[in-house]
Amino acid sequence: MTRHSGESNSHEDKSTVDSSRRRFLGTTAGVSAAALLPTTASAAAQSNDETVTLVHDTHFHGRFEDAQELELNIARYYTVVQEALEEAEQSMFVGNGDEIAPSVLGLEFEGEHMIEALNYMDIDVVGAGNHEYDFGADVATERFEESEFPWVVANLLDDEGEPVPGTERWRTFEQGGLTVGVFGLVSEGFHSLTDYPEEWEVLGYVEGSQEAVDALRDEGADVVVCASHVSTGVHYTLAEEVEGLDAIVGSHSGVVFDEPEIVDGTIISEFGDEFDHVGSITLDANGDLADWQRTDLLLPEWEPSSAAEEYDEISVRYTDEIEEDEYLADLTDEWTGELEDELGQPVVESEVELNATFDNYAVETNWGNFMTDVMRTVGDTADIDVDIAAQNGGGIRGDSTHGPGEITGMAIMDILPFPNEIEVLEVTGEDVVAYLEEELRSHPDDAFGAQPAIQVSGVSYEWKGHEDDSWVDNVFVGGEPVDEDETYYFAHNDYSIGNSPTLSAAEQIFASGQFQGPLLLEYLEDVDTIAPERENRMLRVDETVDEATVSDNGDERTLTIDVPDGAAEIQPDSFRAVIRTGDDLEAESAAVDGDSVAVAFDADDLLALIEDVDDPALRLFGEYEPDQDHWPYEFDVPTSDGYDHFKLRADVDAAAVEDPSDDDSGVDGDPDNHADDDDSDDGDGMPGFGPLGAVAGGGAGAYLYARSRSSGDDGERTETTERPSGDDDR
């Protein structure tokens, strides 16, 4: 195996961990790869000097271990990487960024631990990611300069038009008889993703890539590769518009292809992040795909994916059969030992499973409700009653569930690993609405589907995120209609405040000095158990229908509505009534009769729901299978992450419920009065695989590793949960 450094992987002389580490705690048109692979010869049969094998993806997030499955770790991952490298005559180990953070280790040690690990792993090149800058440009530069390998990023320039400090825009490597050129690429929205100097420039994807490809060809590169940290959908644009680009490996999205895809002659290969998969592609002298391999790392109790059964190129390795790299295992113990002593003990018991997965982008979660409720307590020491708190979905990390049972301090910090300080702002009701609107991600413009993208406390609202039809409405603060002229106290983290046009212009009245993770740990010191629930804080709607008519059927009240125009099939067991306080009531039954749906409630229970609540803003919510032909999308609906069905909403006249004989309902409802619910989706999907499935095309598609777990508030149940899609804006 030819490596660029010429060094062995023997690192017995590596220094021990420095006790002075800085501390933070307490402070598209594609074809399948198989169709284009040589049929008469594999890569191994070709001339040794005419191929190069690229082993990828990394995207470690500053972790040495999976947040939940410790058997999936960097020591076993690297064993598999070494095997893949050694199987090829010419090979390179290529990283694709987000190596330094986010994680509790990243927060504590600002990436020092990862540089030590990556230097040992003799990685050839890493495309810088956004999380390299979580602790500021100075720290990122320090980490880059400590590295014994190059960091490359072609579309980031400093204020003088030069590569950002500590990086190169591209680099060539000699591999046998081939010269391989590699450049990196990060999101055009880099300024909004991390702590990056405003005066530095971010070039467009195509512009930065084409400049890199041209320069590398001028330097004699036979093969040109992008070590990507941009989203999957961008790759198809690059393949179609950048001349001379042979391959794209890795991504910002963390997706796992069943096989590499070839678009306009460019190979796109994405095999996940962290420690679940090791992938490789072999290119010939023309930059064509000669071979590929993927290894899935599984716990002993996991079943192989359907893709592993279908493709000969996919192999399965069980963790109990993979020997850990001794040096990396020891390094993990050294760096994590102190944290385990400090944070490894239980801090609270949860009576329910806490959902800290990437569902927090797409739906209201019980974790999101819990943490934002705690954020509102930040003003207690300053005698400030905080009305509203919000948290960006990307600030909730770990992509894991916790409980029921004991929750450790390490788990809390792994969910909230960023050095984000909680601040309190004075805002108007108009500001509140504007903030909710600016956070809403419309479908399909964003690669992850329609998402509220936040978690909230003290406020509830309805949202819609369709193409050319996106809005926020029925906003209530403390259960009361928002007053646009009223003043409210709003708690958020400083990172999100700085990235919000609305909040950044608001007056700050209190800076807590508290990071979010430590704040929750401090709060939990006085708490024995928690059992947060979802409470109708963020209600999605896909279609509104006319106001419901109300009829009295003895012990029942029946609310009758029209079937939405875009519905193919109504879900009868999905209906419920919700009022402005967030209280709700499930329907007794629902029956479809032609173009209408009759939804029956227990009369006494429905009356109890609205009694003693003036102007309760009673609404009816339900779910339906959408009619594909009704929606203007080229991909299958529903595709918005976190939802198995679309949602409908109808207003209900509370007076008519109290006295159906006086029901004047049935007139046209306000089509701009919007709502929905996301509470009924126990099996919420992961961000990234709505429109991505369509964008990726049928040849490779986006693949998430499926596994079984037990969950549920009402006892044990087994459900299939997808492995994380990855980052989005994180």
Secondary structure as GFF3:
##gff-version 3
##sequence-region A 1 730
A	DSSP	beta_strand	30	32	.	.	.	ID=ss1
A	DSSP	alpha_helix	33	36	.	.	.	ID=ss2
A	DSSP	three_ten_helix	43	45	.	.	.	ID=ss3
A	DSSP	three_ten_helix	48	50	.	.	.	ID=ss4
A	DSSP	beta_strand	51	56	.	.	.	ID=ss5
A	DSSP	alpha_helix	74	86	.	.	.	ID=ss6
A	DSSP	beta_strand	91	95	.	.	.	ID=ss7
A	DSSP	alpha_helix	104	109	.	.	.	ID=ss8
A	DSSP	alpha_helix	112	120	.	.	.	ID=ss9
A	DSSP	beta_strand	125	127	.	.	.	ID=ss10
A	DSSP	three_ten_helix	130	133	.	.	.	ID=ss11
A	DSSP	alpha_helix	137	146	.	.	.	ID=ss12
A	DSSP	beta_strand	151	152	.	.	.	ID=ss13
A	DSSP	beta_strand	156	157	.	.	.	ID=ss14
A	DSSP	beta_strand	170	175	.	.	.	ID=ss15
A	DSSP	beta_strand	178	186	.	.	.	ID=ss16
A	DSSP	alpha_helix	190	193	.	.	.	ID=ss17
A	DSSP	beta_strand	201	202	.	.	.	ID=ss18
A	DSSP	alpha_helix	205	218	.	.	.	ID=ss19
A	DSSP	beta_strand	223	229	.	.	.	ID=ss20
A	DSSP	alpha_helix	232	241	.	.	.	ID=ss21
A	DSSP	beta_strand	247	249	.	.	.	ID=ss22
A	DSSP	beta_strand	261	263	.	.	.	ID=ss23
A	DSSP	beta_strand	266	269	.	.	.	ID=ss24
A	DSSP	beta_strand	277	284	.	.	.	ID=ss25
A	DSSP	beta_strand	289	298	.	.	.	ID=ss26
A	DSSP	alpha_helix	306	310	.	.	.	ID=ss27
A	DSSP	beta_strand	314	318	.	.	.	ID=ss28
A	DSSP	three_ten_helix	319	321	.	.	.	ID=ss29
A	DSSP	alpha_helix	326	343	.	.	.	ID=ss30
A	DSSP	beta_strand	346	350	.	.	.	ID=ss31
A	DSSP	beta_strand	354	356	.	.	.	ID=ss32
A	DSSP	alpha_helix	359	362	.	.	.	ID=ss33
A	DSSP	alpha_helix	366	375	.	.	.	ID=ss34
A	DSSP	three_ten_helix	376	382	.	.	.	ID=ss35
A	DSSP	beta_strand	388	392	.	.	.	ID=ss36
A	DSSP	three_ten_helix	393	395	.	.	.	ID=ss37
A	DSSP	beta_strand	400	402	.	.	.	ID=ss38
A	DSSP	beta_strand	405	408	.	.	.	ID=ss39
A	DSSP	alpha_helix	409	415	.	.	.	ID=ss40
A	DSSP	beta_strand	421	428	.	.	.	ID=ss41
A	DSSP	alpha_helix	429	439	.	.	.	ID=ss42
A	DSSP	beta_strand	454	457	.	.	.	ID=ss43
A	DSSP	beta_strand	459	466	.	.	.	ID=ss44
A	DSSP	beta_strand	469	477	.	.	.	ID=ss45
A	DSSP	beta_strand	480	481	.	.	.	ID=ss46
A	DSSP	beta_strand	487	493	.	.	.	ID=ss47
A	DSSP	alpha_helix	494	499	.	.	.	ID=ss48
A	DSSP	three_ten_helix	503	505	.	.	.	ID=ss49
A	DSSP	beta_strand	507	515	.	.	.	ID=ss50
A	DSSP	alpha_helix	516	524	.	.	.	ID=ss51
A	DSSP	beta_strand	529	530	.	.	.	ID=ss52
A	DSSP	beta_strand	538	540	.	.	.	ID=ss53
A	DSSP	beta_strand	543	544	.	.	.	ID=ss54
A	DSSP	beta_strand	549	553	.	.	.	ID=ss55
A	DSSP	beta_strand	556	562	.	.	.	ID=ss56
A	DSSP	beta_strand	567	578	.	.	.	ID=ss57
A	DSSP	beta_strand	584	586	.	.	.	ID=ss58
A	DSSP	beta_strand	589	593	.	.	.	ID=ss59
A	DSSP	beta_strand	596	602	.	.	.	ID=ss60
A	DSSP	alpha_helix	603	610	.	.	.	ID=ss61
A	DSSP	beta_strand	619	626	.	.	.	ID=ss62
A	DSSP	three_ten_helix	628	630	.	.	.	ID=ss63
A	DSSP	beta_strand	646	651	.	.	.	ID=ss64
A	DSSP	alpha_helix	654	658	.	.	.	ID=ss65
A	DSSP	three_ten_helix	660	662	.	.	.	ID=ss66
A	DSSP	alpha_helix	691	696	.	.	.	ID=ss67
A	DSSP	beta_strand	706	711	.	.	.	ID=ss68
A	DSSP	beta_strand	717	722	.	.	.	ID=ss69
###
